[in-house]
Amino acid sequence: MFSPMKLIILIAVIAVVWYGFKAMGRMKAKAAKLNEANDQDNIEDNN
């Protein structure tokens, strides 16, 4: 059966995984934005 401690640990693990994926998504979006800005700078420098 489920004990209260197992349930708390399960909820904690799910929360860590959930927020980990959210953080990774934000980092990828930030990296893409930086790459786009760098590409734009390179295009302007070449002209």
mmCIF file of the C-alpha atoms, coordinates in Angstrom:
data_MODEL
# 
_entry.id   MODEL 
# 
loop_
_atom_site.group_PDB 
_atom_site.id 
_atom_site.type_symbol 
_atom_site.label_atom_id 
_atom_site.label_alt_id 
_atom_site.label_comp_id 
_atom_site.label_asym_id 
_atom_site.label_entity_id 
_atom_site.label_seq_id 
_atom_site.pdbx_PDB_ins_code 
_atom_site.Cartn_x 
_atom_site.Cartn_y 
_atom_site.Cartn_z 
_atom_site.occupancy 
_atom_site.B_iso_or_equiv 
_atom_site.pdbx_formal_charge 
_atom_site.auth_seq_id 
_atom_site.auth_comp_id 
_atom_site.auth_asym_id 
_atom_site.auth_atom_id 
_atom_site.pdbx_PDB_model_num 
ATOM 1  C CA . MET A 1 1  ? 0.000  0.000  0.000   1.00 0.00 ? 1  MET A CA 1 
ATOM 2  C CA . PHE A 1 2  ? 0.910  3.640  -0.199  1.00 0.00 ? 2  PHE A CA 1 
ATOM 3  C CA . SER A 1 3  ? 2.334  5.199  2.875   1.00 0.00 ? 3  SER A CA 1 
ATOM 4  C CA . PRO A 1 4  ? 2.206  8.987  3.311   1.00 0.00 ? 4  PRO A CA 1 
ATOM 5  C CA . MET A 1 5  ? 5.999  9.177  3.004   1.00 0.00 ? 5  MET A CA 1 
ATOM 6  C CA . LYS A 1 6  ? 5.996  7.373  -0.359  1.00 0.00 ? 6  LYS A CA 1 
ATOM 7  C CA . LEU A 1 7  ? 3.287  9.688  -1.634  1.00 0.00 ? 7  LEU A CA 1 
ATOM 8  C CA . ILE A 1 8  ? 5.252  12.781 -0.586  1.00 0.00 ? 8  ILE A CA 1 
ATOM 9  C CA . ILE A 1 9  ? 8.396  11.462 -2.272  1.00 0.00 ? 9  ILE A CA 1 
ATOM 10 C CA . LEU A 1 10 ? 6.455  10.657 -5.454  1.00 0.00 ? 10 LEU A CA 1 
ATOM 11 C CA . ILE A 1 11 ? 4.995  14.174 -5.566  1.00 0.00 ? 11 ILE A CA 1 
ATOM 12 C CA . ALA A 1 12 ? 8.446  15.676 -4.977  1.00 0.00 ? 12 ALA A CA 1 
ATOM 13 C CA . VAL A 1 13 ? 9.995  13.633 -7.803  1.00 0.00 ? 13 VAL A CA 1 
ATOM 14 C CA . ILE A 1 14 ? 7.218  14.618 -10.200 1.00 0.00 ? 14 ILE A CA 1 
ATOM 15 C CA . ALA A 1 15 ? 7.644  18.295 -9.261  1.00 0.00 ? 15 ALA A CA 1 
ATOM 16 C CA . VAL A 1 16 ? 11.422 18.166 -9.801  1.00 0.00 ? 16 VAL A CA 1 
ATOM 17 C CA . VAL A 1 17 ? 11.011 16.555 -13.231 1.00 0.00 ? 17 VAL A CA 1 
ATOM 18 C CA . TRP A 1 18 ? 8.245  19.011 -14.216 1.00 0.00 ? 18 TRP A CA 1 
ATOM 19 C CA . TYR A 1 19 ? 10.225 22.115 -13.231 1.00 0.00 ? 19 TYR A CA 1 
ATOM 20 C CA . GLY A 1 20 ? 13.387 20.653 -14.770 1.00 0.00 ? 20 GLY A CA 1 
ATOM 21 C CA . PHE A 1 21 ? 11.693 20.360 -18.148 1.00 0.00 ? 21 PHE A CA 1 
ATOM 22 C CA . LYS A 1 22 ? 10.293 23.879 -17.823 1.00 0.00 ? 22 LYS A CA 1 
ATOM 23 C CA . ALA A 1 23 ? 13.779 25.236 -17.048 1.00 0.00 ? 23 ALA A CA 1 
ATOM 24 C CA . MET A 1 24 ? 15.296 23.368 -20.004 1.00 0.00 ? 24 MET A CA 1 
ATOM 25 C CA . GLY A 1 25 ? 12.631 24.810 -22.300 1.00 0.00 ? 25 GLY A CA 1 
ATOM 26 C CA . ARG A 1 26 ? 13.401 28.325 -21.103 1.00 0.00 ? 26 ARG A CA 1 
ATOM 27 C CA . MET A 1 27 ? 17.143 27.783 -21.626 1.00 0.00 ? 27 MET A CA 1 
ATOM 28 C CA . LYS A 1 28 ? 16.565 26.500 -25.166 1.00 0.00 ? 28 LYS A CA 1 
ATOM 29 C CA . ALA A 1 29 ? 14.361 29.494 -25.983 1.00 0.00 ? 29 ALA A CA 1 
ATOM 30 C CA . LYS A 1 30 ? 16.973 31.879 -24.588 1.00 0.00 ? 30 LYS A CA 1 
ATOM 31 C CA . ALA A 1 31 ? 19.751 30.182 -26.565 1.00 0.00 ? 31 ALA A CA 1 
ATOM 32 C CA . ALA A 1 32 ? 17.697 30.365 -29.757 1.00 0.00 ? 32 ALA A CA 1 
ATOM 33 C CA . LYS A 1 33 ? 17.042 34.053 -29.169 1.00 0.00 ? 33 LYS A CA 1 
ATOM 34 C CA . LEU A 1 34 ? 20.762 34.707 -28.607 1.00 0.00 ? 34 LEU A CA 1 
ATOM 35 C CA . ASN A 1 35 ? 21.676 32.763 -31.746 1.00 0.00 ? 35 ASN A CA 1 
ATOM 36 C CA . GLU A 1 36 ? 19.138 34.749 -33.753 1.00 0.00 ? 36 GLU A CA 1 
ATOM 37 C CA . ALA A 1 37 ? 20.576 38.017 -32.429 1.00 0.00 ? 37 ALA A CA 1 
ATOM 38 C CA . ASN A 1 38 ? 24.124 36.886 -33.261 1.00 0.00 ? 38 ASN A CA 1 
ATOM 39 C CA . ASP A 1 39 ? 23.063 35.863 -36.768 1.00 0.00 ? 39 ASP A CA 1 
ATOM 40 C CA . GLN A 1 40 ? 21.431 39.262 -37.276 1.00 0.00 ? 40 GLN A CA 1 
ATOM 41 C CA . ASP A 1 41 ? 24.627 41.016 -36.119 1.00 0.00 ? 41 ASP A CA 1 
ATOM 42 C CA . ASN A 1 42 ? 26.704 38.920 -38.549 1.00 0.00 ? 42 ASN A CA 1 
ATOM 43 C CA . ILE A 1 43 ? 24.391 39.805 -41.439 1.00 0.00 ? 43 ILE A CA 1 
ATOM 44 C CA . GLU A 1 44 ? 24.619 43.514 -40.636 1.00 0.00 ? 44 GLU A CA 1 
ATOM 45 C CA . ASP A 1 45 ? 28.440 43.325 -40.327 1.00 0.00 ? 45 ASP A CA 1 
ATOM 46 C CA . ASN A 1 46 ? 28.737 41.715 -43.760 1.00 0.00 ? 46 ASN A CA 1 
ATOM 47 C CA . ASN A 1 47 ? 26.751 44.471 -45.487 1.00 0.00 ? 47 ASN A CA 1 
# 
